[in-house]
């Protein structure tokens, strides 16, 4: 879903920051507190930003993982699409990759000549591994949640933010955090001696002086994001602790309620 949309910005040349700021400033006020409106806003953004030749620039460059739904066993299968015959097909594939059950409806999303699909999140990379288009390509794993990804957030983001996003300030902080983490990873790559990345390191060598995106405002947004994420995790920990305590009390009370009648019955029998 999110990964496919971000990868599509690279394959089509969309201004990623412009798109991100549009989503934050325009779509968040509409769907930020109503997950059932997220997919409609996604459709509007795709229709506005996806170039009309996107299917041509994305074929054999973009790979989208989907969950195909079938009426026959095994009912759910992972399917990868990397060829797009038209703009409409690419639009449908990207839209299907975001089709989260319940939030997107009970039925899967239809793609003409392909079938019915749900979000590809149901499939772990253990079952559908990350692949390249050629043996000379290298895979860069980028994920907001996977700890084994090459580029990942330097702070642990609450997973429920995927459906219930935080404030606009935090979302902009996440955008800046992405710049920071990518920059840090690039610096580690340049200083490293891993032979696996020798070719990539040469291709990534900047043509001129590198200019950091992390100005004072960006740093302030990142600090605010760290503080908000920490606060959400603290609240989550308190709620989980309270739930465990309530369950423990209920189980203890239930156990006492079972023992007391038992002893009462024994006493009556003794008389």
C-alpha positions as CSV (number, residue, x, y, z in Angstrom):
1,X,0.0,0.0,0.0
2,X,2.2,2.9,1.2
3,X,5.3,1.2,-0.1
4,X,3.8,0.8,-3.6
5,X,2.6,4.4,-3.6
6,X,6.0,5.7,-2.6
7,X,7.8,3.5,-5.1
8,X,5.5,4.8,-7.8
9,X,6.6,8.4,-7.1
10,X,10.1,7.3,-8.0
11,X,9.1,5.4,-11.2
12,X,7.0,8.3,-12.4
13,X,9.0,11.3,-11.3
14,X,6.3,12.7,-9.1
15,X,7.5,15.4,-6.7
16,X,7.4,13.3,-3.5
17,X,7.5,16.2,-1.0
18,X,4.8,18.1,-2.9
19,X,2.6,15.0,-2.8
20,X,3.3,14.3,0.9
21,X,2.5,17.9,1.9
22,X,-0.7,17.7,-0.2
23,X,-1.7,14.5,1.7
24,X,-0.9,16.1,5.0
25,X,-2.5,19.5,4.5
26,X,-5.5,18.5,2.3
27,X,-6.4,14.9,3.1
28,X,-5.7,14.8,6.8
29,X,-8.5,17.3,7.8
30,X,-10.9,15.1,5.9
31,X,-9.8,11.5,6.7
32,X,-7.4,11.9,9.6
33,X,-10.0,10.9,12.1
34,X,-12.2,8.8,9.8
35,X,-10.3,5.8,8.3
36,X,-13.3,4.9,6.2
37,X,-12.6,8.0,4.1
38,X,-8.8,7.3,3.6
39,X,-9.2,5.3,0.4
40,X,-11.4,7.8,-1.3
41,X,-8.8,10.5,-0.5
42,X,-6.2,8.1,-1.9
43,X,-8.1,7.9,-5.2
44,X,-8.3,11.7,-5.5
45,X,-4.6,12.0,-4.9
46,X,-3.8,9.4,-7.5
47,X,-6.1,11.0,-10.0
48,X,-4.4,14.4,-9.4
49,X,-0.7,13.4,-9.3
50,X,-0.3,10.2,-11.3
51,X,1.0,11.2,-14.8
52,X,-0.9,10.0,-17.8
53,X,2.2,8.1,-19.0
54,X,2.8,6.5,-15.6
55,X,2.1,3.0,-16.9
56,X,4.9,3.3,-19.4
57,X,7.5,4.6,-17.0
58,X,6.5,2.1,-14.3
59,X,6.4,-1.1,-16.4
60,X,9.3,-3.4,-15.6
61,X,10.4,-0.8,-13.0
62,X,7.7,-1.0,-10.3
63,X,6.6,-4.2,-8.6
64,X,3.4,-4.1,-6.5
65,X,2.5,-6.9,-4.1
66,X,-1.2,-7.8,-3.8
67,X,-3.3,-10.4,-2.1
68,X,-5.5,-12.1,-4.6
69,X,-8.8,-13.5,-3.4
70,X,-10.2,-16.6,-5.1
71,X,-13.3,-18.8,-4.6
72,X,-11.1,-21.9,-4.8
73,X,-8.4,-23.1,-2.3
74,X,-6.1,-21.7,-1.1
75,X,-8.5,-18.7,-1.4
76,X,-5.7,-16.1,-0.6
77,X,-2.6,-15.9,-2.8
78,X,0.2,-13.4,-3.1
79,X,0.5,-11.9,-6.6
80,X,3.1,-9.4,-7.9
81,X,2.2,-7.1,-10.8
82,X,5.0,-5.3,-12.7
83,X,3.5,-4.8,-16.2
84,X,0.9,-2.1,-16.8
85,X,-0.9,-1.8,-20.1
86,X,-2.7,1.4,-19.3
87,X,-3.0,4.3,-16.9
88,X,-6.3,2.8,-15.6
89,X,-4.6,-0.5,-14.9
90,X,-1.8,1.1,-12.9
91,X,-4.3,3.2,-11.0
92,X,-6.4,0.1,-10.1
93,X,-3.3,-1.9,-9.0
94,X,-2.1,0.9,-6.7
95,X,-5.7,1.4,-5.4
96,X,-6.0,-2.4,-4.8
97,X,-2.7,-2.4,-2.9
98,X,-4.3,0.0,-0.4
99,X,-7.6,-1.9,-0.1
100,X,-7.6,-2.8,3.6
101,X,-10.4,-5.1,4.6
102,X,-13.3,-3.5,6.5
103,X,-11.8,0.0,6.0
104,X,-12.2,-0.5,2.3
105,X,-15.3,-2.6,2.6
106,X,-16.1,-6.2,3.0
107,X,-15.5,-7.2,-0.7
108,X,-12.1,-7.2,-2.3
109,X,-11.2,-4.6,-4.9
110,X,-11.6,-5.6,-8.6
111,X,-8.9,-5.2,-11.3
112,X,-10.0,-5.8,-14.8
113,X,-8.5,-9.0,-16.3
114,X,-6.7,-9.7,-13.0
115,X,-9.3,-10.6,-10.4
116,X,-10.2,-9.4,-6.9
117,X,-7.6,-8.1,-4.5
118,X,-6.8,-6.9,-1.0
119,X,-3.8,-5.1,0.4
120,X,-0.5,-6.9,0.1
121,X,0.3,-6.4,3.7
122,X,-1.1,-9.9,4.4
123,X,2.0,-11.3,2.9
124,X,5.3,-11.4,4.7
125,X,8.6,-11.0,2.8
126,X,9.3,-14.5,4.0
127,X,6.6,-15.9,1.6
128,X,7.0,-13.3,-1.2
129,X,10.7,-12.2,-1.0
130,X,11.9,-8.8,-2.2
131,X,13.2,-9.2,-5.7
132,X,14.9,-7.2,-8.4
133,X,14.5,-7.0,-12.1
134,X,18.0,-8.2,-12.9
135,X,20.9,-10.0,-11.3
136,X,23.0,-6.7,-11.3
137,X,20.3,-4.9,-9.3
138,X,20.4,-4.3,-5.5
139,X,17.5,-4.3,-3.2
140,X,17.1,-1.4,-0.7
141,X,14.6,-2.4,1.9
142,X,12.7,0.7,3.2
143,X,9.9,0.3,5.8
144,X,8.3,2.3,8.6
145,X,7.9,-0.7,10.8
146,X,10.4,-3.5,9.8
147,X,13.4,-3.4,12.0
148,X,15.5,-5.4,9.4
149,X,15.0,-2.8,6.7
150,X,18.0,-0.9,5.4
151,X,16.2,2.5,5.9
152,X,13.8,2.6,8.8
153,X,12.6,5.2,11.3
154,X,15.1,6.0,14.0
155,X,12.2,6.1,16.5
156,X,9.6,3.4,17.0
157,X,6.4,4.6,15.5
158,X,3.1,3.5,16.9
159,X,1.6,1.0,14.4
160,X,-1.9,2.4,14.9
161,X,-0.8,5.6,13.3
162,X,-1.2,3.7,10.0
163,X,-5.0,3.9,10.4
164,X,-5.3,6.8,12.9
165,X,-2.6,9.3,11.9
166,X,-1.3,11.8,14.5
167,X,-1.4,15.6,14.2
168,X,-0.3,17.5,11.1
169,X,2.9,18.6,12.9
170,X,3.8,14.9,13.6
171,X,3.1,13.9,10.0
172,X,5.4,16.7,8.8
173,X,7.9,15.4,11.4
174,X,7.7,12.0,9.9
175,X,8.4,13.4,6.5
176,X,11.5,15.2,7.8
177,X,12.5,12.0,9.8
178,X,12.5,10.2,6.5
179,X,15.0,12.6,5.0
180,X,17.2,12.3,8.1
181,X,17.2,8.5,8.2
182,X,17.9,8.3,4.5
183,X,20.7,10.8,4.9
184,X,22.2,8.9,7.8
185,X,22.0,5.6,5.9
186,X,23.7,7.1,2.9
187,X,26.5,8.4,5.1
188,X,27.0,5.0,6.6
189,X,27.0,3.5,3.1
190,X,29.7,5.8,1.9
191,X,31.9,5.1,4.9
192,X,31.4,1.3,4.8
193,X,33.4,-1.4,3.1
194,X,30.7,-3.9,2.3
195,X,31.4,-5.2,-1.2
196,X,27.7,-5.7,-1.8
197,X,27.2,-2.0,-2.1
198,X,30.4,-1.0,-4.1
199,X,28.5,-0.5,-7.3
200,X,25.6,1.3,-5.6
201,X,28.0,3.5,-3.7
202,X,29.5,4.6,-7.0
203,X,26.1,5.4,-8.5
204,X,25.1,7.4,-5.4
205,X,28.2,9.5,-5.3
206,X,26.9,13.1,-5.5
207,X,27.9,15.2,-8.5
208,X,28.3,18.4,-6.4
209,X,28.4,19.4,-2.8
210,X,25.7,17.6,-0.8
211,X,23.1,19.9,0.8
212,X,21.3,18.6,3.9
213,X,17.5,18.9,4.0
214,X,17.6,19.1,7.8
215,X,17.3,22.8,8.5
216,X,16.2,24.2,11.9
217,X,12.5,23.8,11.2
218,X,13.0,20.2,10.1
219,X,14.9,19.4,13.3
220,X,12.2,21.0,15.4
221,X,9.5,18.8,13.6
222,X,11.6,15.7,14.2
223,X,12.0,16.5,17.9
224,X,8.2,17.1,18.2
225,X,7.6,13.7,16.5
226,X,9.9,11.9,18.9
227,X,8.1,13.5,21.9
228,X,4.6,12.6,20.5
229,X,5.6,9.0,19.7
230,X,7.0,8.6,23.2
231,X,3.8,10.0,24.7
232,X,1.6,7.7,22.7
233,X,3.7,4.6,23.8
234,X,3.4,5.7,27.4
235,X,-0.4,6.0,27.1
236,X,-0.5,2.6,25.4
237,X,1.6,1.0,28.2
238,X,-0.7,2.5,30.9
239,X,-3.8,1.2,29.1
240,X,-2.4,-2.3,28.6
241,X,-1.3,-2.4,32.3
242,X,-4.8,-1.3,33.4
243,X,-6.4,-4.0,31.2
244,X,-4.1,-6.7,32.6
245,X,-4.9,-5.5,36.1
246,X,-8.7,-5.6,35.5
247,X,-8.4,-9.1,33.9
248,X,-6.4,-10.3,36.9
249,X,-9.0,-9.0,39.3
250,X,-11.9,-10.5,37.3
251,X,-10.1,-13.9,37.2
252,X,-9.4,-13.7,41.0
253,X,-13.0,-12.8,41.7
254,X,-14.3,-15.6,39.5
255,X,-12.0,-18.1,41.3
256,X,-13.3,-17.0,44.7
257,X,-16.9,-17.2,43.5
258,X,-16.2,-20.8,42.5
259,X,-14.6,-21.7,45.8
260,X,-17.0,-20.1,48.2
261,X,-20.1,-22.1,47.1
262,X,-18.0,-25.2,47.3
263,X,-17.1,-24.7,51.0
264,X,-20.7,-23.7,51.7
265,X,-21.9,-26.9,50.2
266,X,-19.5,-29.0,52.3
267,X,-20.6,-27.2,55.5
268,X,-24.2,-27.9,54.8
269,X,-23.4,-31.6,54.1
270,X,-21.6,-31.8,57.4
271,X,-24.6,-30.6,59.3
